[in-house]
Amino acid sequence: MTKDQIKAFLKDRPGYLKEGAERLSERLDCSVEACSNALREARIEAKGNDFDIDNISKSEINEFKAFLDSNGIAEDDVKSVKFWQTIKGDNRFSVVTKGEDNIMKEVKEDIIKSLTEYSPKVEKKYEAVVDPVVYEVSLPDIHYGKLDGQTLDESEEAYMNTVKELMHKASGLNIDRILLPIGNDGMNSEGYSRATTKGTSQHDSAGWQETFVGYCNLMVRAINLLTQTAPVDVIVIQGNHDYERMFYSGEFLRAFFLNDKRVTVDNNYNSRKYYEYGTNMIMFTHGDKEKPANMPLIMATEEPMMFSRTTHREVHCGHVHKEMVNEYRGIKVRFIPSICGNDEWHKMMGYEAKRTGQAHIWNKKRGYEGYLQTNL
């Protein structure tokens, strides 16, 4: 039986919550470990605020209470807790608090209201170019706020220096517009929970407020830098680490640049975004859900008119932190590399990828013409 099936059994027969994992294992004919994990979570969920910690180890109790104290969370504010162990036997947990959704909603509404009121008014002033291109500065998966040996300032400078270097290398191009996809795990976690959107615990280097504000400010810096060359089209792609917070960040930027005619921000509700330029069509998605071979058909189904108007089409994804390209029915599915450094978990698992920043060139008539690259 799976852990969820065991928890469903416990929900129907709460008397077993007071039994040990061994007896439950005998009753359900499944492993003691699975029963232990299910019992731990089911007891917490069943008791609500009154945590029954009799069957949780002393080290887990101490770590859990220390986490609450360090983050200023009262036990009464905890909605649910997920406990598990790593392959090394280390205790891990993620916490969801009551009212967290309301808090974030209020913060978002206050931020957007303030930004809309004070959004600077800027008009377009660019000269027309011959044989124009869109220059796609694509830096997915920076995992801002991840504990990877860099300070926030150092990670910000790495991002900005990469943007500057890619713009320097593009000095000979006839840039008509700049395309800036952001997100794709722009932030390392959903913030307050210090976990991914689905609840996997993460090691963040700073608090959720600091990482949210820091990431938004970093994107403002990058956009303002790029507008010195050409109008900027920002596309917000939500990742599996920051699905909710990336949407909030997109609303922040949309409100901030509301009156800046040089900048557009696409933060629509769809997880997949589309961009059309001349004969070119690009689909943006994080790449953790759809099968690559299905992506061309998804493009044609979701945007049939754009598909019919264009002749050069690609899908650009993040998620894997390394470059991978395959072609299906004449449409390339391109996974873009990342400039993000490895944390301890990735090092332990032996995951290594070259830290690389890329910018892709789309000619308005001739289509995709390659990319420029810089290595960290």
C-alpha positions in Angstrom: 0.0 0.0 0.0 1.1 3.6 -0.6 1.4 6.1 2.2 -1.7 7.9 1.0 -3.7 4.7 1.0 -2.5 4.0 4.5 -3.6 7.5 5.6 -7.0 7.0 4.0 -7.4 3.8 6.1 -6.4 5.7 9.2 -8.9 8.5 8.5 -11.7 5.9 8.3 -10.4 4.0 11.4 -8.9 6.7 13.7 -8.5 4.2 16.5 -5.4 2.9 14.8 -3.7 6.3 15.2 -2.9 5.2 18.8 -1.3 1.9 17.6 2.3 1.4 16.7 3.7 1.1 13.1 4.4 -2.7 13.6 0.8 -3.5 14.5 -0.5 -1.4 11.6 1.9 -3.1 9.3 0.6 -6.5 10.3 -3.0 -5.4 9.8 -2.4 -3.9 6.4 0.3 -6.3 5.2 2.7 -3.5 4.2 6.1 -2.3 5.3 6.7 -0.9 8.8 8.5 2.2 7.3 5.5 3.1 5.2 3.2 2.7 8.2 5.5 4.8 10.3 5.6 7.7 7.8 1.8 7.5 7.3 1.1 7.4 11.1 3.3 10.4 11.7 1.5 12.6 9.1 -2.0 11.3 9.9 -1.6 12.0 13.6 -0.6 15.6 12.9 -3.4 16.2 10.4 -6.0 14.5 12.7 -5.0 16.4 15.8 -4.8 19.8 14.0 -3.3 22.2 16.6 -2.8 19.6 19.3 0.2 17.8 17.9 0.4 14.2 19.1 4.2 13.9 19.2 4.4 10.7 21.2 5.4 8.7 18.2 7.8 11.2 16.7 11.5 11.0 17.6 13.0 13.5 20.0 15.4 14.8 17.4 12.5 15.4 15.0 10.6 17.3 17.7 13.6 19.5 18.5 14.3 20.3 14.9 10.6 21.0 14.2 10.3 23.3 17.2 13.6 25.0 16.4 12.3 25.7 12.9 9.1 27.2 14.2 11.0 29.4 16.6 13.6 30.6 14.1 10.8 31.6 11.6 8.5 33.1 14.2 5.7 30.6 13.7 3.4 29.6 16.5 2.3 26.0 16.7 -1.3 27.2 16.6 -0.7 28.7 13.2 0.5 25.4 11.7 -2.0 23.9 9.2 -0.1 20.7 8.2 3.4 19.2 8.4 5.0 16.8 6.0 7.9 14.7 7.5 10.3 12.4 5.7 13.9 11.2 5.8 16.6 11.6 3.2 18.6 8.6 1.9 21.2 9.5 4.5 18.7 9.3 7.3 18.4 13.1 7.9 15.1 14.4 9.1 13.3 16.7 6.7 9.9 18.5 6.9 7.8 21.2 5.3 5.3 23.4 7.0 2.1 24.9 5.7 0.5 27.6 7.9 -3.0 28.8 8.4 -3.8 32.0 6.6 -0.7 31.8 4.4 -2.8 32.2 1.3 -4.5 35.2 2.7 -1.2 36.8 3.8 0.3 36.4 0.3 -2.9 37.6 -1.3 -2.9 40.8 0.8 0.8 41.4 0.2 0.3 40.9 -3.6 -2.7 43.3 -3.7 -0.8 46.0 -1.7 2.3 45.7 -3.9 0.3 45.9 -7.1 -1.7 48.9 -5.9 1.4 50.8 -4.9 3.2 50.0 -8.1 0.3 50.9 -10.3 0.0 54.3 -8.7 3.7 55.1 -9.0 4.6 53.4 -12.3 6.9 55.7 -14.2 5.6 57.1 -17.5 8.2 56.4 -20.3 7.6 56.7 -24.1 9.3 54.7 -26.8 12.3 56.3 -28.6 14.1 53.9 -30.8 15.3 54.1 -34.4 14.0 51.6 -36.9 16.5 48.9 -38.0 17.0 47.0 -41.3 16.8 43.2 -41.5 15.6 43.2 -37.8 15.9 40.4 -35.2 14.5 39.6 -31.9 17.2 38.9 -29.4 16.0 36.3 -26.8 18.1 36.6 -23.6 17.2 33.3 -22.0 18.4 32.6 -18.5 16.1 30.0 -16.9 16.4 28.3 -13.5 18.5 30.8 -11.6 16.8 29.6 -8.3 17.3 32.9 -6.6 17.7 32.4 -2.9 19.1 28.9 -3.1 21.7 27.9 -0.6 24.5 27.2 -3.1 27.5 29.0 -1.6 26.7 32.4 -3.1 25.2 35.4 -1.3 22.2 37.0 -2.8 24.4 39.9 -3.9 26.8 37.5 -5.6 24.0 35.7 -7.4 22.5 39.0 -8.6 25.8 40.1 -10.0 26.3 36.8 -11.8 22.9 37.3 -13.4 23.5 40.9 -14.4 27.0 40.2 -15.6 25.7 37.4 -17.8 23.0 39.8 -19.3 25.7 42.5 -19.9 28.0 40.0 -21.6 25.3 38.7 -23.9 24.4 42.2 -24.9 28.0 43.1 -25.5 28.3 40.1 -27.8 25.2 41.1 -29.7 26.7 44.5 -30.7 26.7 43.7 -34.4 23.0 42.6 -34.6 20.1 44.7 -35.9 18.0 44.2 -32.7 14.4 45.3 -33.2 13.1 43.9 -29.9 14.5 42.0 -26.9 12.7 39.0 -25.6 13.3 38.2 -21.9 11.7 35.0 -20.6 11.8 35.1 -16.8 10.9 32.5 -14.1 11.4 28.8 -15.0 12.3 28.4 -11.3 13.4 32.0 -11.0 13.1 31.6 -7.2 14.1 28.5 -5.3 10.9 27.9 -3.3 7.4 29.2 -2.7 9.0 31.2 0.1 7.2 31.0 3.4 7.0 27.2 3.4 10.7 26.8 2.2 9.4 24.1 -0.1 8.6 23.6 -3.8 5.0 24.1 -5.0 4.3 20.4 -4.3 6.0 20.5 -0.9 9.5 19.2 -1.3 11.7 20.9 1.3 14.4 23.3 0.0 17.4 25.0 1.6 17.0 28.7 1.1 19.7 31.2 2.0 17.3 34.0 3.1 13.8 34.7 4.3 10.8 34.6 1.9 10.2 38.4 2.0 13.9 39.1 1.1 14.0 36.6 -1.7 10.7 37.8 -3.3 11.7 41.5 -3.1 15.2 40.7 -4.2 14.1 38.7 -7.3 11.6 41.4 -8.4 14.2 44.1 -8.0 16.8 42.0 -10.0 14.3 41.7 -12.9 13.6 45.4 -12.8 17.4 46.0 -13.1 17.8 43.6 -16.0 14.8 45.1 -17.9 15.9 48.6 -17.4 19.4 47.7 -18.7 17.9 46.0 -21.8 15.6 48.9 -22.6 18.7 51.0 -23.3 19.0 48.9 -26.6 15.5 48.1 -27.7 11.9 47.5 -26.5 11.7 44.5 -24.1 9.0 41.8 -24.2 8.9 40.0 -20.9 7.3 36.5 -20.7 6.7 35.0 -17.3 7.1 31.2 -17.1 6.1 29.5 -13.9 8.3 26.6 -12.6 7.8 23.7 -10.3 9.7 25.4 -7.5 7.9 28.8 -7.7 4.6 28.3 -9.5 2.7 30.7 -7.3 5.4 33.2 -6.5 6.4 33.5 -10.1 2.8 34.7 -10.9 3.0 37.2 -8.1 6.4 38.4 -9.5 4.8 38.8 -12.9 2.1 41.0 -11.5 4.7 43.0 -9.7 6.5 43.7 -13.0 3.3 44.2 -15.0 2.3 46.9 -12.5 5.7 48.5 -12.3 6.1 48.9 -16.1 2.4 49.6 -16.7 3.1 53.1 -18.0 6.5 52.3 -19.6 5.8 52.0 -23.4 9.2 50.3 -23.9 8.2 47.2 -21.9 5.4 44.6 -22.3 4.8 41.9 -19.7 3.0 38.7 -20.5 1.8 37.2 -17.3 -1.4 35.5 -18.5 -2.9 32.6 -16.5 -1.7 29.8 -18.8 1.4 27.8 -17.9 2.5 27.7 -21.5 3.2 31.1 -23.2 3.5 31.9 -26.9 5.4 34.5 -28.7 5.1 35.5 -32.4 7.6 37.6 -34.4 7.5 37.7 -38.2 7.7 34.1 -39.4 8.7 32.8 -35.9 6.6 31.1 -33.2 8.0 30.2 -29.9 6.3 28.2 -27.1 7.7 28.7 -23.6 7.1 26.1 -20.9 9.0 24.9 -17.9 9.4 21.4 -19.3 8.6 19.3 -16.3 5.0 18.3 -17.3 4.6 17.8 -21.0 6.4 15.1 -23.0 8.8 16.8 -25.5 7.5 14.7 -28.4 3.9 16.0 -27.7 4.9 19.7 -27.6 4.6 20.4 -31.4 1.0 19.1 -31.4 0.3 21.1 -28.3 1.5 24.2 -30.1 -0.7 23.6 -33.1 -3.7 22.8 -30.9 -3.5 25.7 -28.5 -2.5 28.4 -31.0 -3.7 27.2 -34.5 -3.9 30.6 -36.1 -0.4 31.6 -34.9 0.8 28.2 -36.1 -0.6 28.7 -39.5 0.9 32.2 -39.9 4.5 31.1 -39.0 7.0 28.8 -40.6 9.8 28.7 -38.0 8.8 27.2 -34.7 10.5 26.1 -31.5 9.7 25.2 -27.9 12.0 26.6 -25.3 12.1 24.9 -21.8 14.1 25.1 -18.6 14.0 22.6 -15.7 17.0 20.3 -16.5 19.7 23.0 -16.1 21.6 21.8 -19.2 21.3 22.1 -23.0 19.3 19.4 -24.8 17.8 19.7 -28.3 15.6 17.3 -30.2 13.4 17.7 -33.3 9.9 16.4 -33.8 8.1 16.9 -37.1 10.4 19.8 -38.0 9.9 21.6 -34.7 12.9 21.8 -32.3 12.3 21.3 -28.6 15.2 23.1 -26.9 16.0 22.8 -23.2 18.0 25.9 -22.2 21.0 25.6 -19.8 21.2 27.5 -16.5 23.8 29.8 -14.8 22.7 28.4 -11.4 25.3 26.8 -9.1 24.8 23.4 -7.4 23.5 23.0 -3.9 24.6 20.1 -1.6 21.8 17.8 -2.7 22.8 18.1 -6.4 26.4 17.6 -5.6 25.6 14.5 -3.5 23.5 13.1 -6.4 26.4 13.7 -8.8 24.4 16.1 -11.0 26.8 18.4 -12.8 26.1 20.8 -15.7 28.1 23.6 -17.2 26.9 27.0 -16.0 26.0 28.7 -19.2 24.0 31.7 -20.4 22.5 31.9 -23.9 20.8 34.4 -26.1 18.9 33.3 -29.2 18.6 35.2 -32.5 15.3 35.3 -34.4 15.4 37.0 -37.8 12.0 38.4 -38.7 11.9 36.8 -42.1 14.5 34.0 -42.1 13.7 32.5 -38.7 16.1 31.1 -36.1 19.7 32.0 -36.8 21.5 30.6 -33.8 22.6 31.8 -30.4 25.4 33.6 -28.5 26.8 32.1 -25.3 28.8 33.0 -22.3 30.1 30.6 -19.7 30.5 31.2 -16.0 
